[in-house]
Amino acid sequence: MTKEENHRKYFNNLRIILRSKLETLDYYEQTIRLQELQKRANVKVFLKTPIFYFLRSILYLPTYILKYFDKMLDKFYLIKLRSEVDILRIEIKQIQKQRWIRLPK
């Protein structure tokens, strides 16, 4: 394979990876939005039945702690994905510039 073919494959692979990262980023953004909506729904349930909600919260405390860490992990992945997408976009732009600014042989 020539160097030019390797660059094309690399460029195409970067674009494919970027698309998949954007899909994953969209998934995590929707997941966090859903978690916010669930939080608002929990507040409504608490206002309707505070005693039952409090007793249930005590019973499910270990599960809530695990869910809290899971939410924090989702937020971490969201931040990580955003930075990966930014870096992939920068890399793709640099490759595109190199394609157009190439000097003749």
C-alpha positions in Angstrom: 0.0 0.0 0.0 1.1 3.5 -0.7 1.3 6.3 1.7 -1.6 8.0 0.0 -3.9 4.9 0.4 -2.9 4.7 4.1 -3.9 8.3 4.6 -7.3 7.7 2.9 -8.0 4.7 5.1 -6.9 6.5 8.2 -9.1 9.5 7.3 -12.1 7.3 6.5 -11.6 5.3 9.7 -11.5 8.6 11.7 -14.8 9.7 10.2 -16.4 6.3 11.0 -15.1 6.5 14.6 -16.4 10.1 14.9 -19.9 9.0 13.7 -20.0 6.2 16.3 -18.7 8.5 19.1 -21.4 11.1 18.2 -24.1 8.4 18.4 -22.7 7.3 21.8 -22.5 11.0 22.9 -26.2 11.4 22.0 -27.1 8.3 24.0 -25.4 9.6 27.1 -26.9 13.0 26.8 -30.4 11.4 26.5 -29.6 9.2 29.5 -28.6 12.1 31.7 -31.7 14.0 30.5 -33.8 10.9 31.5 -32.2 10.8 34.9 -33.1 14.5 35.4 -36.7 13.7 34.5 -36.8 10.8 36.9 -35.5 13.0 39.6 -38.4 15.5 39.0 -40.8 12.6 39.1 -39.4 11.4 42.4 -39.9 14.8 43.9 -43.6 14.7 42.9 -44.0 11.2 44.5 -42.3 12.5 47.7 -44.8 15.4 47.9 -47.8 13.0 47.5 -46.7 10.4 50.0 -43.7 11.7 52.1 -43.8 9.0 54.9 -44.1 6.0 52.5 -41.4 7.6 50.3 -39.1 8.1 53.3 -39.5 4.5 54.5 -38.9 3.2 51.0 -35.8 5.4 50.7 -34.3 3.9 53.8 -35.1 0.3 52.6 -33.5 1.0 49.2 -30.5 3.1 50.4 -27.8 0.7 49.2 -29.4 0.6 45.7 -29.7 4.4 45.6 -26.0 4.7 46.5 -25.1 2.4 43.6 -27.3 4.3 41.3 -25.6 7.6 42.4 -22.2 6.2 41.4 -23.7 4.9 38.1 -25.0 8.5 37.4 -21.6 9.9 38.1 -20.0 7.4 35.8 -22.4 8.4 33.0 -21.5 12.1 33.5 -17.8 11.1 33.4 -18.3 9.2 30.1 -20.2 12.2 28.7 -17.3 14.5 29.5 -14.8 12.0 28.1 -16.8 11.5 24.9 -17.1 15.3 24.3 -13.3 15.7 24.5 -12.8 12.7 22.2 -15.2 14.1 19.6 -13.4 17.5 19.8 -10.0 15.8 19.3 -11.3 13.7 16.4 -12.8 16.8 14.7 -9.4 18.6 15.0 -7.6 15.6 13.6 -10.0 15.4 10.6 -9.6 19.1 9.9 -5.8 18.8 10.0 -5.9 15.9 7.5 -8.3 17.9 5.2 -5.9 20.8 5.3 -3.0 18.6 4.4 -4.9 17.2 1.4 -5.6 20.7 0.0 -2.2 22.3 0.8 -0.1 19.5 -0.6 2.8 20.6 -2.7 3.2 19.2 -6.2 6.0 16.6 -6.6 
